[in-house]
Amino acid sequence: MTLRLHNNLTRQLEPFTPLDPACPTLYVCGPTVYNYVHIGNARGPVVFGVLADLLRRRFGALRYARNITDVDDKINTAAREQGVPISTITGKFAAAYREDMAALGVVPPDIEPEVTAHIPQIITMIEQLIASGHAYAAEGHVLFAVASFDGYGKLSRRDPDEMLAGARVDVAPYKRDPGDFVLWKPSSDDLPGWASPWGRGRPGWHIECSAMAAAHLGETIDIHAGGVDLQFPHHENELAQSECAHGGKIFARFWLHNGMLNFGGAKMSKSLGNIERVHDLVRQHPPEALRLALLSAHYRQPLDWSDALIEQSVRTLDRLYGTLRELASIEATAVIPATVEATLDDDLNTPQALAEVARIAADARRATDPAEQARLKGELLGAGLALGLLQADPAQWFGTAASDDGDDARIQGLIDERAAAKKARDFARADAQYQCCRDHPVYTPP
């Protein structure tokens, strides 16, 4: 089997072979920790976590880094509003992020670099860019000179002239060109800052990931991943400054971008206010159902997020765990089926992998021969393992009390009544029905 990934740099599906056959490298852009993340922010960690597991199975090892941005103007604003040091804000929300990702079954990366621990590396990279003529200092700032890099725009397919033509008229006077972006900016006494050759200041957003990726994964990495909303300007700027700082070496061989979550007909975003926080969702719904929902569409496509999607995911897991409960007396060892591996090899086709899970479960329910039941149970557990699903005991999913048809009907009735209440915008009644469902002995979420 050959792993093929859609490389956004070339816009093509390409066979993936790492530079080091024994240990690929993967960098995923992590959160800026000034608040709880929304469920759209969790799609990348979930999907690319499946990729990380696949790479480890295929190549035997992996160096996977996902950063924490712990210095940022939004963090500064939150700290000022609450009258606390930025470390209070970043410590709280970095811990919450790790907790929320763990609830979704996201395995921590091998390396979790924080910006504030990499200021020397950031300063060194900026010095390299100045020395090579790709950056300049002006009024306490250091800026990347976009015109100095002929390849600018090759990732996002944006024409530099068009980008400059669309720049605001009131561009900062210290910029040579409107499109030049900040690598370092000055800090006043009331803001976080570090000593540098250009005065006390702090790094710009884009340079941070370039310096951390180079520090931990090398000047050329195999895969850089993140949300499609980061493709421009963040990833475009990362690519430009990294290749210029490293003498033209390729920064990332493959670029992967997950699609956005839509909620209420619009892209989910904090600025629009149409967000669902992971911190809340994992307390309102079975976290494994949220994970299944995030894997239900191909990672490159948009995903419409709704309560109906969550409830459908719960029902799907009810059926799958019900199958495992029926086979509780059958001994089996988890084995990832070749058909599931093949779907993941095809650019992480998780919807097709989930279809295989459903097929295996259906075959297992029909099987009567104990040897066939053991084989199919092992495949069902293995298929779930490849997706981070079905690893709980069925009793944990359903609760400790035995279920019967009356229980199932009661649960479905509660679900239907909650849906009707929400449709009527009677949210108090909907919440009450949800709590009744949660409290039912055969519907205790893990």
C-alpha positions as CSV (number, residue, x, y, z in Angstrom):
1,M,0.0,0.0,0.0
2,T,1.2,3.5,-0.9
3,L,0.1,6.5,1.1
4,R,-1.1,9.3,-1.1
5,L,-1.8,12.8,0.1
6,H,-3.2,15.9,-1.6
7,N,-0.4,18.4,-1.6
8,N,-1.8,21.9,-1.6
9,L,1.6,23.2,-2.9
10,T,1.1,21.4,-6.2
11,R,-2.7,20.9,-6.0
12,Q,-2.2,17.2,-6.8
13,L,-2.6,13.8,-5.1
14,E,1.0,12.6,-4.6
15,P,2.6,9.4,-3.2
16,F,4.2,10.2,0.1
17,T,7.8,9.1,0.9
18,P,9.5,10.9,3.8
19,L,13.0,12.3,3.5
20,D,14.1,9.9,6.3
21,P,12.4,6.6,5.5
22,A,12.6,5.6,9.2
23,C,11.1,8.8,10.6
24,P,8.8,11.3,8.9
25,T,8.3,14.8,10.2
26,L,5.0,16.5,10.8
27,Y,4.2,20.1,11.9
28,V,0.7,21.2,12.7
29,C,-0.2,24.8,13.7
30,G,-1.6,24.8,17.2
31,P,-3.8,27.2,19.2
32,T,-3.2,30.8,20.4
33,V,-4.2,30.3,24.0
34,Y,-6.3,33.3,25.1
35,N,-9.6,31.6,25.3
36,Y,-11.3,28.2,24.9
37,V,-11.1,26.8,21.4
38,H,-14.2,26.1,19.3
39,I,-15.0,22.8,17.7
40,G,-13.7,24.0,14.3
41,N,-10.3,24.3,15.9
42,A,-10.4,20.7,16.9
43,R,-10.8,19.3,13.4
44,G,-7.2,19.6,12.5
45,P,-5.8,17.9,15.7
46,V,-8.4,15.1,15.3
47,V,-7.8,14.4,11.6
48,F,-4.0,15.0,11.6
49,G,-3.8,12.8,14.7
50,V,-5.2,10.0,12.6
51,L,-2.5,10.8,10.0
52,A,0.2,10.8,12.8
53,D,-0.9,7.3,13.8
54,L,-0.9,6.1,10.2
55,L,2.6,7.5,9.7
56,R,3.9,5.6,12.8
57,R,2.3,2.4,11.6
58,R,3.7,2.8,8.1
59,F,7.2,4.0,8.8
60,G,7.9,2.9,12.4
61,A,8.4,6.3,13.9
62,L,7.4,10.0,13.6
63,R,8.5,13.4,14.9
64,Y,5.3,15.3,15.3
65,A,5.2,18.9,16.6
66,R,2.1,21.0,17.3
67,N,2.9,24.4,18.8
68,I,1.4,26.6,21.4
69,T,1.3,30.3,20.7
70,D,1.6,32.0,24.1
71,V,2.5,35.6,23.1
72,D,0.0,37.5,21.0
73,D,-1.9,40.8,21.0
74,K,-5.2,38.9,21.9
75,I,-3.5,37.4,24.9
76,N,-2.2,40.8,25.9
77,T,-5.7,42.3,25.6
78,A,-7.2,39.4,27.7
79,A,-4.5,39.8,30.4
80,R,-5.0,43.6,30.5
81,E,-8.8,43.3,30.8
82,Q,-8.5,40.8,33.7
83,G,-5.5,42.5,35.4
84,V,-3.3,39.5,35.4
85,P,0.1,38.5,33.8
86,I,-0.1,36.9,30.4
87,S,1.2,33.6,31.9
88,T,-2.1,33.4,33.9
89,I,-4.1,33.5,30.7
90,T,-1.8,31.2,28.6
91,G,-1.4,28.7,31.4
92,K,-5.1,28.4,32.0
93,F,-6.1,28.0,28.4
94,A,-3.2,25.8,27.3
95,A,-4.2,23.4,30.1
96,A,-7.9,23.6,29.0
97,Y,-6.8,22.9,25.4
98,R,-4.9,19.8,26.3
99,E,-7.8,18.6,28.5
100,D,-10.3,19.2,25.7
101,M,-8.2,17.5,23.1
102,A,-7.6,14.5,25.4
103,A,-11.4,14.2,25.8
104,L,-11.7,14.0,22.0
105,G,-9.2,11.2,21.9
106,V,-6.4,13.3,20.5
107,V,-3.0,11.8,21.4
108,P,-0.5,14.6,22.4
109,P,2.2,15.4,19.8
110,D,5.8,14.3,20.4
111,I,6.8,17.9,20.7
112,E,4.7,20.9,21.9
113,P,6.9,24.0,21.5
114,E,5.9,27.3,23.0
115,V,6.8,30.6,21.4
116,T,8.1,32.2,24.6
117,A,10.6,29.4,24.9
118,H,12.0,30.0,21.4
119,I,12.8,33.7,21.4
120,P,16.5,33.2,20.8
121,Q,15.8,31.0,17.7
122,I,13.3,33.5,16.4
123,I,15.9,36.4,16.7
124,T,18.5,34.2,15.0
125,M,16.2,33.5,12.1
126,I,15.4,37.2,11.7
127,E,19.1,38.1,11.7
128,Q,19.6,35.5,8.9
129,L,16.9,37.2,6.9
130,I,18.4,40.6,7.3
131,A,21.9,39.4,6.4
132,S,20.6,37.8,3.2
133,G,18.7,40.9,2.2
134,H,15.2,39.5,2.7
135,A,14.3,41.7,5.7
136,Y,15.0,45.2,7.0
137,A,14.7,47.1,10.2
138,A,12.6,50.3,10.5
139,E,11.4,52.2,13.5
140,G,11.9,49.4,15.9
141,H,10.2,46.9,13.6
142,V,11.7,44.3,11.4
143,L,9.8,43.4,8.2
144,F,10.1,40.7,5.6
145,A,10.6,42.2,2.1
146,V,8.0,40.3,0.0
147,A,9.5,41.6,-3.3
148,S,12.8,39.9,-2.4
149,F,11.2,36.4,-2.8
150,D,10.2,35.4,-6.3
151,G,8.2,32.5,-5.1
152,Y,5.8,34.6,-2.9
153,G,2.2,33.4,-3.6
154,K,3.1,30.0,-4.8
155,L,1.2,28.2,-2.0
156,S,-2.0,30.2,-2.0
157,R,-1.8,30.9,-5.8
158,R,-2.2,34.6,-5.2
159,D,-0.5,37.0,-7.5
160,P,1.9,39.4,-5.5
161,D,1.0,42.4,-7.7
162,E,-2.7,41.8,-7.0
163,M,-2.1,41.4,-3.3
164,L,-0.1,44.7,-3.2
165,A,-2.8,46.5,-5.3
166,G,-5.4,45.5,-2.8
167,A,-3.4,46.7,0.2
168,R,-4.8,49.4,2.4
169,V,-3.9,53.0,1.5
170,D,-3.1,53.8,5.1
171,V,-0.3,51.3,5.3
172,A,2.4,51.8,7.9
173,P,4.9,54.5,6.7
174,Y,7.9,52.4,7.7
175,K,7.1,49.7,5.2
176,R,8.9,49.7,1.9
177,D,6.0,47.9,0.2
178,P,2.4,47.5,1.5
179,G,2.7,43.7,1.5
180,D,5.7,43.5,3.7
181,F,4.9,41.7,7.0
182,V,6.2,42.1,10.5
183,L,8.9,39.7,11.9
184,W,9.6,41.8,15.1
185,K,7.7,44.7,16.6
186,P,8.5,47.0,19.6
187,S,6.9,46.5,23.0
188,S,6.0,49.3,25.3
189,D,6.7,48.9,29.0
190,D,3.2,47.5,29.7
191,L,3.5,44.8,27.1
192,P,5.6,41.5,27.1
193,G,8.9,42.0,25.4
194,W,12.4,40.6,25.0
195,A,15.8,42.3,24.4
196,S,16.9,42.1,20.7
197,P,19.3,43.9,18.3
198,W,16.3,46.1,17.3
199,G,15.2,47.0,20.8
200,R,12.8,45.5,23.3
201,G,10.0,43.8,21.5
202,R,8.2,40.7,20.6
203,P,7.9,38.4,17.5
204,G,5.4,38.7,14.7
205,W,3.0,35.7,14.3
206,H,4.4,34.1,11.2
207,I,8.1,33.9,12.2
208,E,7.2,31.9,15.3
209,C,6.2,28.7,13.5
210,S,9.1,28.9,11.1
211,A,11.6,29.1,13.9
212,M,10.0,26.4,16.0
213,A,9.6,24.0,13.1
214,A,13.3,24.4,12.2
215,A,14.4,24.0,15.8
216,H,12.7,20.7,16.3
217,L,12.2,19.2,12.8
218,G,14.9,20.6,10.7
219,E,15.1,23.1,7.9
220,T,13.0,20.9,5.6
221,I,10.0,19.1,7.0
222,D,7.9,16.4,5.3
223,I,4.4,17.6,6.1
224,H,3.0,21.0,7.3
225,A,-0.7,20.9,8.2
226,G,-3.3,23.2,9.5
227,G,-6.7,24.8,8.7
228,V,-7.3,26.1,5.1
229,D,-7.9,29.6,6.7
230,L,-4.2,29.6,7.5
231,Q,-3.0,29.1,4.0
232,F,-2.9,32.8,3.4
233,P,-1.2,34.8,4.9
234,H,0.2,32.6,7.7
235,H,1.5,29.6,5.7
236,E,2.4,31.6,2.7
237,N,4.6,33.8,4.9
238,E,6.1,30.9,6.8
239,L,7.1,29.4,3.5
240,A,8.7,32.6,2.2
241,Q,10.7,33.4,5.3
242,S,11.8,29.8,5.9
243,E,13.1,29.3,2.4
244,C,14.8,32.7,2.4
245,A,16.4,32.1,5.8
246,H,17.7,28.6,4.8
247,G,19.3,29.5,1.4
248,G,16.4,28.4,-0.7
249,K,15.9,25.0,0.8
250,I,12.3,23.6,0.6
251,F,10.5,24.4,3.8
252,A,7.7,21.8,3.6
253,R,7.4,19.1,1.0
254,F,3.7,18.5,1.5
255,W,1.1,21.1,2.6
256,L,-2.2,19.7,4.0
257,H,-5.2,21.9,4.9
258,N,-8.4,20.8,6.5
259,G,-11.7,22.5,5.5
260,M,-13.7,24.8,7.8
261,L,-16.7,23.9,9.9
262,N,-19.9,25.7,9.0
263,F,-22.5,26.5,11.7
264,G,-25.8,28.1,11.0
265,G,-25.0,28.6,7.3
266,A,-21.7,30.4,7.9
267,K,-18.1,29.6,8.6
268,M,-17.6,29.0,12.4
269,S,-15.5,31.8,13.8
270,K,-15.0,33.8,17.0
271,S,-15.4,37.0,15.0
272,L,-18.9,36.0,13.8
273,G,-19.9,34.7,17.3
274,N,-21.3,31.5,15.8
275,I,-19.0,29.1,17.7
276,E,-19.5,25.9,19.8
277,R,-16.7,25.6,22.4
278,V,-15.1,22.2,22.8
279,H,-14.9,22.9,26.5
280,D,-18.7,23.0,26.6
281,L,-19.5,20.3,24.0
282,V,-17.5,17.6,25.7
283,R,-19.6,18.2,28.8
284,Q,-22.9,18.1,26.9
285,H,-22.3,15.2,24.6
286,P,-20.3,11.9,24.5
287,P,-16.8,13.1,23.4
288,E,-16.4,10.1,21.2
289,A,-19.5,11.1,19.2
290,L,-17.9,14.6,18.7
291,R,-14.8,12.8,17.3
292,L,-16.9,10.7,15.0
293,A,-18.7,13.8,13.8
294,L,-15.4,15.5,13.0
295,L,-14.3,12.4,10.9
296,S,-17.6,12.0,9.1
297,A,-16.6,14.3,6.1
298,H,-13.4,14.2,4.1
299,Y,-10.9,16.5,5.9
300,R,-10.4,18.8,2.8
301,Q,-14.2,19.5,2.5
302,P,-16.3,21.8,4.6
303,L,-18.3,20.2,7.4
304,D,-21.8,21.4,8.4
305,W,-21.9,21.2,12.2
306,S,-25.2,20.7,13.9
307,D,-26.9,19.0,16.8
308,A,-28.4,16.6,14.2
309,L,-24.9,15.6,13.2
310,I,-24.0,14.9,16.9
311,E,-27.1,13.0,17.5
312,Q,-26.6,10.9,14.4
313,S,-23.0,10.2,15.6
314,V,-24.4,9.0,19.0
315,R,-26.8,6.6,17.2
316,T,-24.0,5.3,15.0
317,L,-21.9,4.6,18.1
318,D,-24.9,3.0,19.8
319,R,-25.1,0.5,16.9
320,L,-21.4,-0.2,16.9
321,Y,-21.0,-0.6,20.6
322,G,-24.2,-2.7,20.6
323,T,-22.5,-5.1,18.2
324,L,-19.5,-5.3,20.5
325,R,-21.8,-5.9,23.4
326,E,-23.4,-8.8,21.5
327,L,-19.9,-10.3,21.0
328,A,-18.8,-9.7,24.6
329,S,-18.2,-13.4,25.1
330,I,-16.0,-13.7,22.0
331,E,-12.3,-13.3,22.5
332,A,-10.6,-11.3,19.8
333,T,-7.4,-9.3,19.1
334,A,-7.7,-5.9,17.4
335,V,-6.4,-6.1,13.8
336,I,-6.6,-3.1,11.5
337,P,-8.2,-4.4,8.3
338,A,-6.4,-3.8,5.0
339,T,-9.5,-2.3,3.6
340,V,-9.5,0.4,6.3
341,E,-5.8,1.1,5.8
342,A,-6.4,1.4,2.1
343,T,-9.0,4.1,2.6
344,L,-6.7,6.1,4.9
345,D,-3.9,5.7,2.4
346,D,-6.2,7.5,-0.1
347,D,-5.7,11.0,1.3
348,L,-7.2,10.1,4.7
349,N,-10.6,9.1,3.4
350,T,-12.2,8.9,6.8
351,P,-15.8,8.7,5.5
352,Q,-14.9,5.6,3.5
353,A,-13.1,4.2,6.5
354,L,-16.3,4.7,8.6
355,A,-18.3,3.0,5.8
356,E,-15.9,0.0,6.2
357,V,-16.5,0.1,10.0
358,A,-20.2,-0.1,9.4
359,R,-19.8,-3.0,6.9
360,I,-17.7,-5.0,9.3
361,A,-20.2,-4.5,12.1
362,A,-23.0,-5.6,9.9
363,D,-21.1,-8.7,8.9
364,A,-20.3,-9.4,12.6
365,R,-24.0,-9.2,13.6
366,R,-24.9,-11.7,10.9
367,A,-22.1,-14.1,11.7
368,T,-22.9,-17.3,13.7
369,D,-19.6,-19.2,13.5
370,P,-17.5,-18.4,16.6
371,A,-14.2,-18.2,14.6
372,E,-15.8,-15.8,12.1
373,Q,-17.2,-13.7,15.0
374,A,-13.8,-13.5,16.5
375,R,-12.2,-12.4,13.2
376,L,-14.9,-9.8,12.6
377,K,-14.8,-8.5,16.2
378,G,-11.0,-8.1,15.9
379,E,-11.4,-6.2,12.6
380,L,-14.1,-4.0,14.1
381,L,-11.9,-3.1,17.1
382,G,-8.9,-2.6,14.8
383,A,-10.9,-0.4,12.4
384,G,-12.0,1.7,15.4
385,L,-8.4,1.9,16.6
386,A,-7.2,3.4,13.3
387,L,-9.8,6.1,13.8
388,G,-9.6,6.5,17.6
389,L,-13.0,5.0,18.1
390,L,-14.6,2.0,19.9
391,Q,-11.8,1.6,22.4
392,A,-14.1,1.8,25.5
393,D,-15.9,-1.1,27.0
394,P,-19.5,-1.3,25.7
395,A,-20.7,-1.2,29.3
396,Q,-18.9,2.1,29.7
397,W,-20.7,3.5,26.6
398,F,-24.2,2.2,27.6
399,G,-23.9,2.3,31.4
400,T,-23.9,-0.6,33.8
401,A,-27.6,-1.4,33.6
402,A,-28.8,-3.9,30.9
403,S,-30.8,-2.5,28.0
404,D,-34.0,-3.8,26.4
405,D,-36.3,-2.7,23.7
406,G,-38.3,-0.6,26.1
407,D,-35.1,1.2,27.1
408,D,-34.2,1.8,23.5
409,A,-37.6,3.2,22.7
410,R,-37.5,5.4,25.8
411,I,-34.1,6.8,24.7
412,Q,-35.3,7.4,21.1
413,G,-38.4,9.1,22.5
414,L,-36.2,11.5,24.6
415,I,-34.0,12.2,21.6
416,D,-37.1,12.9,19.3
417,E,-38.7,15.1,21.9
418,R,-35.5,17.1,22.4
419,A,-35.2,17.6,18.6
420,A,-38.8,18.8,18.4
421,A,-38.3,21.2,21.3
422,K,-35.2,22.7,19.6
423,K,-37.0,23.1,16.3
424,A,-39.7,25.0,18.2
425,R,-36.8,27.1,19.8
426,D,-38.0,25.9,23.3
427,F,-34.4,25.5,24.5
428,A,-35.3,25.1,28.2
429,R,-37.4,22.0,27.3
430,A,-34.7,20.7,25.0
431,D,-32.0,21.0,27.7
432,A,-34.3,19.2,30.1
433,Q,-34.8,16.3,27.7
434,Y,-31.1,16.1,27.1
435,Q,-30.5,15.8,30.8
436,C,-33.1,13.1,31.1
437,C,-31.4,11.2,28.3
438,R,-28.0,11.6,30.0
439,D,-29.4,10.4,33.3
440,H,-31.0,7.3,31.7
441,P,-29.1,4.2,33.0
442,V,-28.4,2.8,29.5
443,Y,-27.3,6.1,28.1
444,T,-24.4,7.2,30.3
445,P,-21.8,8.8,28.1
446,P,-18.2,7.8,28.7
